[in-house]
Amino acid sequence: MSQITTHVLDLALGKPAAGVAVALEMRVSDDHWQALGRGKTDADGRLSTLLPASHPLAAGVYRLVFDPAPYYRTVGRKCFFPTVPIVFTVEDPSERFHVPLLISPYGYSTYRGS
């Protein structure tokens, strides 16, 4: 399991958001991000394979970029936020980082999970 995981829940429908594409990046300079991994949420809205278990996590600034627009098309809804970037800091690379995303067609929320 990756040290950085996520979970996407559709608050408007009250269910996990399956098939949402997610990219993981690390900031390497003020204007450059390095791609580290990508994947899609499973039937339970979870993605735990962004990084191989053997990938060493480093301290730094990371970004998860979610692409909920195709998901919303599959459930017959429009969305105001076609891309959702979440930027967060890893201070202690020995920890695990679970970053859930709660979405609805016209808003989103996130937090550091466990």
PyMOL commands that set and color helices and strands:
alter all, ss='L'
color gray80, all
select helices_A, chain A and resi 69-74
alter helices_A, ss='H'
color red, helices_A
select strands_A, chain A and resi 4-10+15-16+21-29+32-40+46-47+60-67+84-90+97-98+101-104+107-110
alter strands_A, ss='S'
color yellow, strands_A
deselect
rebuild
show_as cartoon
